[in-house]
Amino acid sequence: MEQQKLRELLKTLHQELEQVDSVDETTEVVLSNLRADMQRLLDEKVGTVHEDASLMERMNEALDHFKGDHPKLSLTIQHLLDSLARMGF
């Protein structure tokens, strides 16, 4: 159940990332990291994803970065973080 929800959140996050139109250098780095992290999560079996503190750090930084200008994207990232926390991250 949690695995399916995580996949749905990752798909939603991907769609939200595609909607970001104003891209400065910092935003480009944040987007690149998020895309790479999402791909890694999708490539691994969700039940076997190992704890990665840097992943959670990057996701929290992305949440902070997008909070003001992209509230829908921020909400999706927060839901993803919550889901990962329930899985033991």
Summary of the structure (lengths in Angstrom):
residues: 89
radius of gyration: 12.3
end to end distance: 16.5
largest distance: 37.2
contacts: 231
relative contact order: 0.19
helix: 78%
strand: 0%
